[in-house]
């Protein structure tokens, strides 16, 4: 059996890239294919893996340029990847992996984080939502074309797997495909620890993009005048710095894993204001024994225990609306509660990477064996 793993792009230090690392641990013999691999922008783990990228990583010098020129150059790069010699392909994807060349004889499992966001939820991009009439018309024309291409190519995988119940529903709605398995992405618990004493700051670990709602958190912390550390980079960074009026708001970039684990372990809580497909960072915070203050929607509902009446038996304080009043009330409530770090850590152990790797490997092999047996029965 010849197996390949294909991932849209390796240009970030994000949750999907973490999952890709664990896919490779499940199948270390597999080659990873991707449109672009930018080592300086992603995890060092990839340097020890066999990765084949396309011409696009010579054109997209950073992760911002990658997205800017994705249509049509990134799309063409995706289509240039030839996987027709492989028996089994594991897709790690939201968009590009499905466009590669596949043999009709290959068995394809798509671990889909969410349907292509630009196509199926374009208003989540501020450039689309706030564009003028002429630009909006151009966006809509491109999105209409991409939607047709995306839907048609999404019919090729033999199986779809999802991260959460919500993303499973999105896949079914967008692609008219049944999701056969839900496997929550993991964390490496060995990288996180409980600190005997926490500091006074709150923490954000996120790409700095509009839909992440970091601006909402900054407005709240400007008024609360509480320490806030923001780890990440993205197109909104300069804007977010410009609206940070409090001297207690600090932006951090290029934070290594050791430093990040210390930031998690010593924070009062992680702030997670976005509607996310899943969200690895709440689990990373919980693995450090720290609670989450999060928006009560999306993938976070699959991974936390919300506070109701007993703060010693919860892992998160959730707020119902992405607005100032809802978030500030959640922060004030969290300030008044006492959490059990060991209970929180114990809950996070359900998402350990070893369980995920074993589950992925055994599930993939079972699916492929069933496929082979079915084909043999027809011969």
N, C-alpha and C positions, 0 to 999 in steps of 0.2 A: 504494500500500500504506500503510495506516494502522496504526502500531505503538504499543503501550503496554508499559510495564514496571510490574509490580506487586511490591511488597515488603511483608512482613508489618507491620513497624513501623520507624520511624526514630527510635529513642529511646536509642541506645547508640553508643559508639565501638567497634564490634566488627568482626570479620573479615567478616561478612556485609554490613555497611554499606560496607566497603571494596570488596567485590565489586560491590555495587550502583553505586558510583561508576564502576567500570570498565565495567559494562553501559551506563551512560549515555554514557561516552566512545565506546563502540562504536556507539551509536544516539543521538546528541545531539539529534535531532529528536523523540525519544519523550518523552511525559509520564510521570512517575512517579506511581503511585497507591499509597496506603498507608493503614492505619487511623489512624495517629497520627504526626505529625512534631513533635518537640520540638527546635528548633534549638540550644538551649543544652546539650543532652546528646549531640549528635552532631557529625559533622565539618562544618567551615565550607564545604566544597565544595558542600553541598546548597543553600546560599543562592543559588547562581547557576543552579539548575535549576527547571524547572516541576514543582511537586509539588502533588498534590491529595490532601488527607487527609479524614477524616470527623469527625463530631461527637465521636469518642472522644478526640481530643487536647485537647479542652476539659475532659474529665472526668479524664483521666490526667495529672496535673500533673508527674509524673516517671516514670522507667522502672520504679520499684518499684510504684507505684500502677497502672501499665499492666498489669503481670502479675497483680497482686492481684485486679483486677476483670475480667480477660479473659473469664472465664465468668460471666455470659452477655454482658456489654456489649461486650467486644472481638469476640466472635463475631458479634454483631448488626452491629457496625461493618463487619466483613469482608464480611458478606452485603449490605451497603448499597452497596458499590462496583459500579458498572454499567459494564462494558466491552463491551457488546454491539455497539457501533458500530465496534469495531476488527477489522482483518483478522488481525493477528498480535499475540500477547501473549507476553511473556517473563516468566515467574514467577521471582522470587528468594525462596525460601520454605523454611520448615519447617512452618508451620501455616496462617496466615490467608489467604494469597493464593488458595488453592484454593477458598475459599468465595464468591468474588465472582460476579457475574452475567456469564455468557458466552453468546455466540451459538453456535449449532451450526455456523455457517459459519466461525467463527474458527479459526485454527490456534494451538494453545497448546503452548509448550515450557516445561516445569517444570525449572528448575535447583534441585534439592531438596538442601538442605544435610544434612538427615536427616529421617526421619519425625517427626511431632509428638511431642516427647520426653515430655510429660506423659501422653500416651495410650499410647505404645508402650514407654516405659521410665520408668514413674512413680516407681520407687524411687530414681531419680537425684535426685529432689527430697526434701530432708530433711524437709520438712513432711509429705509423704506417708509416707515410710519410718518416721518416728518418731511418727506420730500414734497416739492411743489408739483403743480399739475402736470407739467411736461415731463419731469423726471419720473413721477409716479406712473405715467403712461408707459414710459420706457421700461420701468421695473416690471409692470404688469405684463408687458409683452414677453419679456425674458422669462418671468415666472410661469406664464402659461405654457411656454415651450418646454421649460424644465420639468414642469409637472407631468406632461405627457411622457417625456423621456424617462423620468424617475419611476412613474407607475409601471411602464412597460418593462423596464429592466428589473423592477422589484418582483416580477412574477417568476424569475428564474430560480431562486433558491428552493431547495426541496423542503427545508424546514426553517421556520423563524423561531428564535428564542428571544426573550425580552428580559429587561432588568427588573421591572416592577409591573404591578397590575395596570397602572396608568399608561405606561408605554406599550403594554400589550394591547390595550384598547385603541391606542393611536395607530399602531401597526395594522390592526384589523380594519379600522376606519379608512386609513389612507390607501392601503394596498390591497384590501379585500383578501387578506391572508390570515389564516388561523395560526395563532402562536401555540406551539406545542409544549413549551417549557419556559418557566420563569426562574432565573438564577440571579439572585442579588449579587452585585459586585462586592469584593471583599476589601479588607485592609490587612497589612502585615502587622499583626499585633506585637511582634518582636521589636518594632520600631518605635513603640509608644510606651509610656510609663506614667505611673501616678506620682506626682510630686508631693512630698510631705507638707508643703506649704505653698499656697498660690499667691500670686501678685494681684494688684488692683486693676489690671487692664482687661479690656475685652478684645476679642480677636476676630478678624475677617481673613479668610484664605480663599481667594477667588481671582478669576480673570476679571479685569476691570472693563467690563462691557455694560451697556445701558440696561439690558434686561436683568442684570444681576442686582440692581437696585441699591448699589453701594451709596449713591447720592442720598437716598432716604436715610440710611444709617448715619451718614455724616451730619445731616440736618438735625437729627435727634441728639447726637453726641456733641454738636456745637452748643446746644442748649443745656444738656446735662452736665457738660464740662467734666466728663469722665474719660480716663485714658482709653484710647482705642488704637490698636496696631492693625494695619492693613497690609497683608502680604499678597503680592500679585503684580501683574503688568497687563496692559491692554490699551485700546484706543481711547478710553475715557480717563486715563491717568491724569493728564494735565488739567482737564476740567474738574476732576474730583479734588485735586490739590487746590485749585482756585476757589472752591467753595468751602474749604476746611478753615473755618475761622478760629477754632480752638487750637491752642498750642499743644494740647494733649493728644492730638490726632497725628499719628506717625505712619508714613508709608515705607514699606520695606520691599526690596526686590532682590532677586538672585539669592534667596535663602536656601541653604542646603538642608538635607534631610535631618541632620543632627540638630541644627538650629530650629527647624520647624517643630520637631518633637518637643523641644524645650519650650517653645512658644505655646504649644497646645497644653503641655502639662502645667504651666504656670498661669494660664489665663483664668479669669473668673468664669467666662463662658464664650463659646463661639457664636457669632451673630450670622444667621443664614436667612437673608430676607427675600431670596428669589424663589420663583416657581421653577423648580428644577426637575429634569427628567429622573434623576436619582439623587446624586450628591454624595460623594465619598467623604467630604470634609466633616459632616456631622458624625460619621462613624469614627473618623480619626480622632475627633475631639472626645467622643465617648470612650474610645480605647485608651485615652489619657485620663479617664476618670472625670472629665469635665462636661457639664451640661451644654445644651444648645438652646439658643433663642431663635426660633425658626418660623417661617411662614407656613401656615396650616394648609398646605396644598402640595400635590406632586409626590415625588419619590420619597421624600422625607417621612411620609406616613408609613412607609414599609420598613423603616429602620429605627424609629425612636419610640419611646414610651412617654406619651404626653403627661404633663402635670395635671392632676384633677384636684385631689385633696391631700395627698401624701407626697411631699417633696423627696422623701427618702426612698420612694419606690417609682421614681420617674427618671427619664434621661433628657427631657427637653421641656421648655416652656414655649408653647405655640401661640401665635397671634393670627387673627382671622382676616385682616385686611392689610394690604400693602400701602399703609398711609401712616402719617406722623403719629396720630393719637394711639393707634393700635400698637405700633412698635414701642413707643415710649412707655406705655402702660406695661408691656411685657418686660421691658428692661427693669422698670421699677418693681414689678412683682418678683422678678428673679433676684433682685437685691435683697428682698425681704425673706427669701427662702434659704433653707440649709439642705444641701444635697449630699448624697452618699456616694463618694467617688468609687468605692469598691463595688457597689451595686451597679453603677453605670458601666464600669469596666467589664463586669461579668456579662452584662447584656451585649456588649460589643463583641464578646468572644463568639457569638453566633455567626459573625461575619469574618471569621479568620480565613486567611488566604489558603491554608492547607486544605480546609474543607472545600473551598471553591475549586482549587486545582484538581482535587480528586473527583469532584462532581463533574467538572468540565470534561476531563479525560474519559471517565467511564461512560458518560452520556454520549459523547461524540462517537466513541468506539461501538457502543450498542446500536446507535442509529446507523452507522455505516455497515455493521454486520447484518442488520435487518435488511438493509438495501441490497447487499450482495446476495443474501439468501433468497430474497424475492426475485432478483434477476435470474438466479440459477434455476429457480422453479419454473421460469418461463422458457428456459432453453431445452 
